[in-house]
């Protein structure tokens, strides 16, 4: 089933490259990017709980209760931390092993499985944080960090388990 994914706009921590930037409000560029999207809002809409995600939805005229099942990856003790302040061996583990938990939160495998399960069978529109969009676009947890998602964009994908996806299943309609 097709799923339209709207990626929350940019925040100041996104620009500064800090883990967990989606919990902050959009910056001016983020608001402009969302205002420029040409999105037709269908009947079925779900919105993640982060501040930037809820603000993105409001700009698009979407007013629904946030869905906690669409929350971004739990990075525990890395929240608000810049990558250069994380020990190199922890970063290496995070980026190379989808089952690593160096920050004490969710593994990439757990996160991708949670997000895919939360959207399975849903054909509509979701407004989510960049990591959630990345989980929906990745062919598998192993491929999560191979996917590049731009804040303030939109794309269409299918809602099947990541292991069943091929690179062709993610539509090229990225904004």
N, C-alpha and C positions, 0 to 999 in steps of 0.2 A: 504494500500500500504506500502511496506517496505521502511524504511528510515534508512540509515546508519548515525550514529552520531559520529563524531570525536570530542573529548573533547580537548580543547587547553591544551598545556603543562603547567607545573608548573611555577610560577613566584616567585620572592623573597617575595612579599607581601602575596602570597598564603601560603608560608612556615611560614611566621610570623603571619598568621591569621589576616589579615586586610580586612575590607570590600572594595570591588572594586579592588582586586589585578589583575583582568583580564585586566585592562587598562595599565599594565606594560609589558615590554618585558619578554620573557622566561628566566629562569635561566639555568645554564648548565644542571642540571638534567632534566628540562623541554624539552630542545632541544634533549637530548639523548633519552628520552621516545618517543618523536615523531619520531625520526629517526628509532627507533626499531619497529614501527608499520608496519604491513603488510597490507597495504590498496591498493585496486585496485580502482583507481579514475574513476568513470563513466562519462558519458557525462553531466548529470545533477548535478551541484555542486553549492552550495550557501555558503557564508562565512560571519560570523558576523563581525562587524566593530571594535572590540577592538584590541589593539596592539598585545596582546598575541595570539589572534585568527588569525589575518592576518599573523603573523610570523609562526604559526603552519601550515597554508595553504602553505606558501612559501616553508617550509621544505619538504612538501609532493609534491611539484611541481605543486601546484594549483595557478593559477594567474587569479583571477576573481575580479571584482569590489565588494567591501564589500556591504552587504545587511543590511541596517539599521533596517529592520523589525526583524532581528535576534539579536538585541542588548540585552545585559544583563539587569537584573532588575534595575530600577532606584531607588537607595537607598539615593538619595538626600544628606542630610547633614551628612550621615554616611560614605560617600566616603572617604576612606583612614583611617578610624577610627578603632581602635582595639576594639573587643567586651567588654573588661573590662572597656573601657572608655565610654560605653553607659549605661545610667541609667537602673538598673535591671528591673524596671517595663516596660520600653520600649522594652527591649529584650524579656521579657516574652510575651508581646502582639504580637510582631513580630513572635515568634516561636509557638504561640498557636492559633492565630486567623488569618486565611488567608485573612480577610478583614481589618486588622489593617494597619495603615499607620504612625507608630511612627516617622519615619525618614523624612516624608514629600514627599516621592516619590510614586512609585507604590505599590499597595497591591499585595500579592501573587496571589490572584484570578485574578486581572487585568493582571498581568504578565503571568501567565500560559495560560490564555485565549488568550492573544496577540500572544504568541509563537506558540500555537497549531493552531490558525487561520492562522498564517504566513506560516505554513508548511503543512496545510491541502491540500491533493491532490498532494503533491510533492513526487515523489519517486526517490530518488537519494541520494546524500551525502551532509550533512551539516557539516561545521566546526564551532564550537560554544564555547562560554565560559561555564564553569562548571554549573553556575546557569541555563543557557538555556537548557543544556543537562538534568539537573535535572527536569526542567519543562516538557520536552518531555517524560521523563521516569515515571513521577508521574502519578498515576491513577486518581488523582483529585487534585485541589488546597489544600484540606485538608490533602492530603498525601505527599505534596511537601517535607517537612522536614524529611519524613521517607525514602527518596531515598538518597543513598550514591553514589556519582560520583567521580571517581578518575581522576585527571588531567592526560592528556597524554594517554587516553584510547579511545576505540571505542566500540559501541554496535549498535544493530539493533532494531528498534521499529516499531510500526505502526503509521500512521498519522491520527488518529481519535480523536474526542473530548475526553478530559480526563475523563469525566463522563461515557463514553462508554467503557473505557479500563478496563480490568481485569488484575490481576497480571500475568497471563499467556501470555498476549499480548506483554510484553516486553521480547524480546529474551534474552537468557542466554549467548549470545556471547560477553560478555563484556571483554575488553582487560585487 
